[in-house]
Amino acid sequence: MRVSLITAYVMEMGMPIEVVMKVVGHSSVVMSIYYCKVSNQDIRQRLEEGEKLALKSEVESIQKTIEQQKIEDIKNQLIGSNQELISALDNSVPAGNFVFRDYGICPYAATKCNEGGETISTYLNAPVPSGYLGTQNCLRCRHFVTGPAFLGGLIAIANEILLQSNEQSEACHKIQQKINKIQEKIQDLERQEYIANAKGIEFSMGKERHRLEIDLRNIESQYETVAMKLDMYLCDLQACYAHIKRSQTLVNGTNDNSKLALITSSEAEIRIEIEEVNQYQQLQEVCENAVIYRSCSADNAILPRTQILDKMVMFNDMMPRLFTLTKEQQLEAGNQIYKLLLNRLKTWDKIQPLIDCKVKFKELAGIERIEPSEIDLILTESVKLIGYEE
């Protein structure tokens, strides 16, 4: 019990180890550290959180350097689709021209979106294609500047686009199923008409087939609209991934002109991987990033995550409350519930049965046990933090 209590104080509540030492009556910090049992999953989680915050600090440092008219000091840390643009950037460009986002920089104060697209002729460029970010779609703009310091923001925006792509892909799949069913019905009627003509009898289902053909054309038109939107997201994702790969190349030192040294070990390198995860993991990642990065949004992830968590709460014989909160409160409470689940269960393999309503809280044993009162406390505290009282 002493081990689990001290570990909870440090890992779940974030209490400083020297304070824990006084609370539990230890004579030294070393003894308290001994009783704090940290798993590999705990270490990985804290490192991932630390990496995001460290990259955010790097972005703020770059912004400060540019605002101090010292852009030459950090040009070797920047990349873009238009390397000539980066080479041309100097201290003569007013700091007010730069629009800073967590995933990169616009050096033209977002005024050249109308000519940031592909080249049409020698002196003419198309507008930037609209995408997930709207008309100011920096990811596909030739003026966009980014770099390794923006990797956290780039990965975060990539996850947002992936979430939308998955939803759009599912919509395409559902519409395609409708198309297939109508086509099967039309083919069946065509066979019936062929048989009727062969027998020299009247075919009475001509109007039904005509109605189905009209429905088919309408649904095919709907499919084209949804597919075009999916294609837009996939193009954005491809552009974002290209920026991530170029940043990865730069930070790993494969670029001969790179002087950037974000990693101390000469043998270490940064790796970016795409991992297949379940829906809750994807939604949770988007919600977490929205708290860290100002340029990111969890608007498309909050409601579906709330539905998943409220379903889990109902399965545990509790009254669902998340859906009654504001969007901001749902974001805060959902993130806290995730931290509680991860701190107790450590791995996604153990969390998933809870999320899928296959295991109840009361079935968990020992230090993994989660009490309904802990969920209620999170919901109550989240309401207070936002400044709203029920």
N, C-alpha and C positions, 0 to 999 in steps of 0.2 A: 504493500500500500504506500509505503514511504517513497519508493522508486517512482511509482505512477504519479503520485502527487507532485513530486519535485519536477518530473518531466513535464507535467501539465502546466505547472507554474511558468516554466521557461519556454516551452515550445508552443503552447496554446495561448497563454496570456501575455507572453513577451516580457515577463518580469525579469529585471536585471539579476544576474546570478548572485551579486553581492547582497541584494535585498532578500533573495531566497535563503541565503546563508543565515541571515538574522532571523527570518520567519521560522525556519525549521530547527534553529538552535545549533548549527554546525560551528565549529571553531575555526574553520578555514574554507576559502572558496574552493580549494581542490577537492574537499570532501563532498561539497554540493555538486560539483562537476561529475564526480564519480557516480553519484546517485541519479544523475540526469542521463538516461539511456536514449541516445539519438541513433535512429536507423539510417541506412543508406538512402532510403526514400526521403527522410527528413532533410538530409544533407543536400540531395539533388533539388528538392523543392526550394530550399533557401538560396541555393546557388542560382537557380533560374530567376527567382525574384530579384536577387542582387544584380544579376546580369542586366535585366531590364532597366533597373534604376541607374546602373553605371552608364549604360548607353544613353539614357536620358540626360545624364549629367554631361556626357561628351557633346551632345547636341547643343546644350545650353552654353557650353564652353566655346563651341564654334560660332554660335550667334554672338556671343560677347566679343570674340576676336574680330569678327567682321564689323560690328558696330564701333569698334575702336580703330577702324581703318587699318587693320593689319591682316588683310585677306591673303597677302603673299605668304604669311606664315603657315597657312593651313590649306593652300591650294593642292598640295600633294595628297591631301586626305579626301579630295572630292573626285567624283566621277559623273558622267552623264552621257546621253546619247550624242551630244555635240561637244566633242573635246576641244574644238576651236573656240567655243564659247568660254569654256573654263580657262583656257590659256589667255583669253582676252580680258578676263576679269582682273581688275586691279583696284587700287585704293581711290581711283578717280570716280568710281561708281558710288553714288551716294548710298549710305547705309539704309536709307528709307526705301530704296528700290527693292530690297530683299524682303520677301515674304517667307518666314520660317515656319515649317511644319515638322512634325515628329518624324516624317519619312523623307524629308528633303527640303530643297530651297527653290523658290522662283526668284531669279535675279531681275525680273522686270515688273515686280509688283502686280502680277496677275493681269497685265495689260496686253499681252501678246498671245493669248489663247486663240485668237482668230487666225494666227499664222503659225501655230506650233505643230501642225500636222505634217503629212508627207509632202514632198516636193512635187508641184504640178508642172512648173517650168523653171527656167533659170532664176527668175526674180519673183517667183510666186509659190507660196505654200498654202496648203489647205488648212482649215481650222483643226484644232485638236478634236479627235473623235470623242463624243460624249461617252461616259461610262459610269462606273459605280460612283465616282466622285463628282458626277455631273458634267457641266461644260468646262469647269476648271479641272480637267482630268490630267493632273500633273504626270501621272505614271506613263502616259503615252505622248507627252509633249517633248519636242526636241530641245526646248530651253531648260528642261528640268535638270537640277543638279542634286546629287545625293552622295552617299559614301558610306564607309564602314560604321561611322558613328550613328548613322540613321538605320542600322540593321534592325534594331528593336521595333521602330515604327514601321519599317517596310514589311517585316514579318507579321506585325499586328494587322496592317491593312490587308495583307495577303489572306490572312485568316478570315477577315470580314468578307472579302470577295468570295472566298471558298464557300462560306456559309450561304451566301446568296446564290452562288452557282449550283450548290447542291439542291436548294429549294427550287430553283428554276429547272434543273434537270429532272426533278421529281414531277414538276408540272408538265414538262414535255412528255414524260413517260405515261402519265395518266391520260393525256390527250391522245397519245399514240394508241393506247388501249381502246379508247372510244372509236378512233378511226378504224382499227382492225375489226372491231365488232360490227360496225356499219358495213364495211367492205364484205365481211362474211355473209351478212344478211342480203346484200345486193347480189353477190355471187349465187346465193341459194335461190333467189327470185329469178335470176337469169337462167339457171338450170330448169326451174319450173316452167319458165316461158318457152324454153327450147323443147321440153317434153310436150307441152300443150300444143305448140305449132306442129310438132312431128305427128301428133295424134289428130290434128285438125280440129281441136277444140279451142274455145275462147279462153284467153289468159285474163283473169279478173284482178290481178294484183299490180297492174300497170301504174295506178296512182300511188300505191304504197312504195313501189320502187322509185318513182319520181320524187316522192317526199324524202326518201332516204338519200337520194343523190344530192338534193338541195342541202340536207343536213351535213352530208359529207363535205361539200364545198365550203360550208361555213366553218366547220371544225378544222378543216385543213388550213383555212385562212388564219384561224386562231392559233394553230400550231406554228405557222410561219412567224407570227408575231412573238410568241414565246421563245421560239428557237433563235430568233434574231437577238433577243435580250440575253439569252444564254451565251450566244456567240460574243456579244459585247463584253460580258463578264469574263469569259475565257481569254479574250484578247487583253483585257486589263490584267488578268492573272499572269499571262505570259510576259507582259511588259514588266510587271512587278518582280517576277522571278528572275528576269534578265538583270535588273538592277541589283537584286540580292546576289546573284552569281558574280557580277562584276565587283561588288563590294567584297565578296568572299575572296576572289582572286587577289584583290589589292591588299587585304589584311594578311593573307597568307604569304605575301612577298613574292609571288610569281611574276609580278609586274616589275621589270627592271628599274623603272623610274620611281618606284614606291619607296618612301622613306618612313612610312607609317609603321610604328611598332607598338601595337596594342597588346601583344602577347610577349611575355618576358622570355620564355623558352624558345630557343632557335629551332627546336625540333617539334614544337607544338603548332597546331593549325586549327583554324575554326572550320566547323562542318555544319552545313545547313541540310536538314533532311526533311522529307515529306513523310508523315506517318499517318496511317489510316486509324481513325479513332471513332468512337461512338458519338451519337448526337449530343449527349450531355457534355462530354469532354470538349467538343467543338464550341458549344454554346458558352461553357464556362471560360474557355480561353479568351473568347471575344469579350466577355464581361470583365474579366480581370484586366485585360489590356486597356479597356475604356477608362478604368480608374487611374492607370499610370500615364497614358498618353492623351493629351488634349485633342489631338487631331483624329482620334479614334472614336467610334460610336458603337454602343451596344443596343441601339434601338431595335434592331431586328432580332436580337438574341434574348432580351429580357423576358418577354412574354412566353415564348416556348419553354425557356428554362423554368419559369415560374409554374407553368402547367405541369412539368415533370416533377418538381419538388412538392407541389401541393398534392399531386397524386400519391407520392411517397408518404406524405404526412397523413393522408386519409387512410392509406393501407395500414398505418400504425395506430389506427383508432383515435386520431386527433382531428380537431377541427381545422380545415385549411384556412390560412389567413394571408398568405403571401399575395393572393390576387386582390385583396382588399386594400393593399398599400399603394402608394404612388410609385411611379416608375423608378424614381431615385431610391426610394426605400426598398423596392424589390431588388434593385442592383446591389445595394449594401447588404441586405439580409441574405440574399442568395450567395454572395461571396463568403460571408461568414459561415453559412451552413456548409459550404464546400470545405472551408478550412477545418471545421470541426470533423467532418467525415474523413478528410485526409490525415489529420493528426491522430485520429483514433485508429483508423483501419490501414493507413500507410500506403496501400497499393490500390490501383484502379480495379484489379481483379476482385478485391473484396468490396469495393464501393459499388460496383455495377449491380450485384444482386439486390442491394438496397434500393438503388434507383429503378431497377426493373420490377420492384415489388415482389421479389421472390424470398426475401429475408426480412424479418421484422427487427426493430431495435432490441426488443426484449430477448431475442434469440442470440444476440451477441454476448460474449462472456468476457470476464476479466477487464483488462484495460481498454478493450474494444467497445465495451458497453456504452450505449448512448441513451440518456434519459430524455423522455418527452419534455421535461422541464427545461432542458438545455436549449432545445429548439425554440420553446416559448420565450426564453430569456433573450435569445438572439433577435427574435422578431420585435420584442418590446424595446430593446436597446436601439435597434435600427430606426424605429419610429422616433425615439428621443433624439438621436443624432441628427436627423433631418429637421428637427424642430417642430414636430407635429405630434399632437396628443390625441389619442382616440377618445 
